[in-house]
Amino acid sequence: MSCPTTDNQQNCLSSGQLQGEPPLGRELTERLLAISHEYCEAEGGCHGPDHTERVYNLALHIGRLMNARLDILSAAALLHDIGRSHEMLSQGKICHATKGAEMSLTILTDLNFSPEMQGAILHCIEAHRYRNNKVPETLEAKILFDADKLDSIGAIGIGRAFLFAGQVGARLHNRGVDVANTSSYSTEDTAYREFLVKLCKIKDKMLTPEGKRLAAERHEFMELFFKRLDKEIHGSPPKNPDDNSR
């Protein structure tokens, strides 16, 4: 794997993309960031490096409020989506969280993380996915779960949902389609479908007090947007009282 140059890594840390002093120190964070960027750049779209950086910042924000292990959170957030391309290429048959934990084991070993830290970080990665049977058991795993979900709702979540729909070739909106009879990772997987199937439920899945607070606010905005989208797709424009031609 080729990695970004040291200058590019330093730019990522100093430009505000990653906020605050890195809990793992600058050198180790730069190495993890370079590895993460390499995998996530290949995936691109709604799971590109910018998603990882936002999750990192959110996780550390919540972690500081809850006195969590920020070193564990930092590594887990940076590596949590490195298995994404495997899930996309398999059209969902491979779980990116499970694959990402498997890939991360080698990375963490090579970087001399202790066995105890490896286990804690890998659990966070395995348990961060919404659609698998791994339950977040540690404080750090719960925080990463919330941070990742927060980035899928609100204004950012709306934008990412449309990005993903574009990646799989879906339309803007499928009028009158029963989402129960549609499939993910298909041309039916519109942003509106993602809202009905997953995004509208996320605020009730949050595991931390700060996650719940932020999710409630983001959910409200997202719900207004998708109601308006559905109305504009299905309905007629409101009559302009000043327009006598109608």
C-alpha positions in Angstrom: 0.0 0.0 0.0 1.3 3.4 -0.9 0.8 6.1 1.8 0.4 9.9 1.5 3.6 11.8 2.1 4.5 13.1 5.6 3.7 16.6 4.4 0.2 15.6 3.3 -0.4 13.7 6.6 0.7 16.8 8.5 -1.6 19.0 6.5 -4.6 16.7 7.4 -3.8 17.1 11.1 -3.2 20.8 11.0 -5.9 21.9 8.7 -8.8 21.3 11.1 -10.0 18.1 9.5 -9.0 16.3 12.8 -9.8 18.5 15.7 -7.8 18.9 18.9 -4.6 17.3 20.1 -4.5 13.6 18.9 -4.9 11.2 21.9 -2.5 8.8 20.3 0.1 11.4 19.6 0.8 13.0 16.2 3.1 10.5 14.7 0.9 7.4 15.4 -2.2 9.3 14.4 -0.6 10.4 11.1 0.2 6.7 10.3 -3.3 5.5 11.1 -4.8 8.5 9.1 -2.6 7.6 6.1 -3.7 4.0 6.2 -7.4 5.0 6.6 -7.2 7.5 3.8 -5.7 5.0 1.4 -8.6 2.5 1.9 -11.3 5.1 2.1 -10.1 7.1 -0.9 -10.5 3.9 -2.9 -14.1 3.5 -1.7 -14.9 7.2 -2.1 -18.5 8.6 -2.2 -20.3 8.7 1.1 -17.7 6.6 2.8 -14.7 8.6 1.8 -12.0 10.0 4.1 -14.2 13.0 5.0 -16.7 10.6 6.7 -14.0 9.0 8.7 -12.7 12.4 9.9 -16.2 13.6 11.0 -16.7 10.3 12.9 -13.3 10.7 14.6 -14.2 14.3 15.7 -17.7 13.3 16.9 -16.4 10.2 18.8 -13.7 12.3 20.6 -16.3 15.0 21.4 -18.6 12.4 23.0 -15.7 10.6 24.5 -14.4 13.7 26.3 -17.8 14.3 27.8 -18.0 10.7 29.1 -14.4 10.2 30.2 -13.8 7.4 27.7 -10.5 6.0 26.6 -9.7 8.4 23.8 -6.7 6.4 22.6 -9.0 3.4 21.9 -11.7 5.7 20.3 -9.1 7.5 18.1 -7.7 4.3 16.5 -11.2 2.7 16.2 -12.7 5.8 14.5 -9.8 6.1 12.0 -10.0 2.4 11.0 -13.7 1.7 11.4 -14.6 1.8 7.6 -11.5 0.4 6.0 -13.4 -2.8 5.0 -16.1 -0.8 3.1 -14.9 -1.6 -0.4 -15.4 -5.3 0.3 -19.0 -4.7 1.3 -19.7 -2.6 -1.7 -18.1 -5.0 -4.2 -20.1 -7.9 -2.7 -23.3 -5.8 -2.7 -23.7 -6.2 1.0 -22.8 -9.9 1.3 -19.6 -9.1 3.2 -20.0 -7.1 6.4 -17.6 -4.2 6.3 -17.4 -4.1 10.1 -16.3 -7.7 10.4 -13.9 -7.4 7.5 -12.6 -4.1 8.8 -11.8 -5.6 12.2 -10.0 -8.5 10.5 -7.9 -6.1 8.4 -7.2 -3.9 11.4 -5.7 -6.7 13.5 -2.7 -6.8 11.1 -2.4 -3.1 11.1 -2.5 -2.8 14.9 -0.1 -5.6 15.4 2.4 -4.0 12.9 2.0 -0.7 14.9 2.8 -2.4 18.2 -0.5 -1.9 19.9 -0.8 -4.0 23.0 -3.1 -7.1 22.9 -5.4 -5.4 25.4 -5.8 -2.3 23.2 -6.1 -4.4 20.1 -9.1 -6.3 21.6 -10.8 -3.1 22.7 -10.3 -1.4 19.3 -11.4 -4.4 17.3 -14.6 -4.7 19.3 -15.4 -1.1 18.6 -14.9 -1.7 14.9 -16.9 -5.0 14.8 -19.8 -3.5 16.7 -20.2 -0.1 15.0 -22.4 -1.3 12.2 -26.2 -0.7 12.3 -27.1 -3.9 10.4 -25.2 -6.7 12.1 -25.6 -8.7 15.3 -22.6 -7.4 17.2 -23.8 -5.4 20.2 -21.5 -2.6 21.5 -20.5 -3.7 25.0 -17.9 -1.1 26.1 -18.3 2.6 26.5 -15.9 3.2 23.6 -17.9 0.9 21.3 -21.1 2.7 22.2 -19.6 6.0 21.5 -18.2 4.9 18.1 -21.6 3.5 17.2 -23.3 6.8 18.0 -20.7 8.9 16.2 -21.0 6.8 13.1 -24.8 6.9 13.1 -24.8 10.7 13.7 -22.9 11.1 10.5 -25.7 9.3 8.6 -28.5 11.7 9.7 -29.2 15.4 9.5 -28.0 17.6 6.7 -24.8 15.5 6.3 -26.9 12.3 6.3 -29.1 13.6 3.5 -26.1 14.5 1.4 -24.5 11.1 2.0 -27.7 9.2 1.2 -27.9 10.8 -2.2 -24.2 10.1 -2.7 -24.7 6.5 -2.0 -27.8 6.3 -4.3 -25.6 7.7 -7.0 -22.9 5.1 -6.4 -25.4 2.3 -6.9 -27.2 3.9 -9.8 -30.5 4.7 -8.0 -33.0 7.4 -9.0 -33.7 10.6 -7.2 -37.0 9.1 -5.9 -39.1 6.0 -6.8 -42.7 7.2 -6.8 -45.3 5.0 -5.2 -42.9 2.1 -4.6 -43.4 -0.1 -1.5 -40.0 -0.1 0.1 -40.7 -3.5 1.7 -40.3 -5.0 -1.7 -37.1 -3.2 -2.6 -33.5 -4.2 -2.1 -30.4 -2.4 -0.8 -27.4 -2.0 -3.0 -29.6 -1.9 -6.1 -31.1 0.7 -8.4 -34.1 0.8 -6.0 -31.9 2.0 -3.2 -32.8 5.7 -3.3 -32.1 8.2 -0.6 -35.8 8.3 0.3 -35.8 4.5 0.7 -32.7 4.8 3.0 -34.6 7.3 5.1 -37.7 5.1 5.4 -35.8 1.8 6.0 -33.0 3.1 8.2 -32.4 6.8 8.8 -35.8 7.6 10.4 -35.1 4.9 13.1 -31.6 6.0 14.1 -32.5 8.5 16.8 -34.1 5.7 18.8 -31.0 3.5 18.5 -28.5 5.9 20.1 -26.6 4.7 23.2 -25.2 7.8 24.8 -26.8 10.9 26.3 -24.9 13.3 23.9 -25.6 11.0 21.0 -29.3 11.1 21.7 -29.3 14.9 22.1 -27.6 15.4 18.7 -29.6 12.8 17.0 -32.9 14.4 18.0 -31.9 17.7 16.5 -30.6 16.1 13.3 -33.6 13.9 12.9 -36.0 16.8 13.0 -34.3 18.5 10.1 -34.0 15.3 8.1 -37.7 14.5 8.6 -38.7 18.0 7.3 -36.5 17.6 4.2 -37.8 14.1 3.2 -41.4 15.1 3.8 -40.9 18.1 1.5 -39.1 15.9 -1.1 -41.9 13.4 -1.2 -44.5 16.2 -1.4 -42.7 17.9 -4.4 -42.3 14.5 -6.2 -45.9 13.5 -5.8 -47.9 16.8 -5.5 -48.6 19.8 -7.6 -46.9 23.1 -6.9 -48.9 25.4 -4.6 -50.9 28.0 -6.6 -49.4 31.5 -6.6 -52.2 33.9 -5.6 -50.5 36.6 -7.7 -50.5 34.4 -10.9 -53.8 34.9 -12.7 -52.9 32.5 -15.4 -53.7 29.5 -13.1 
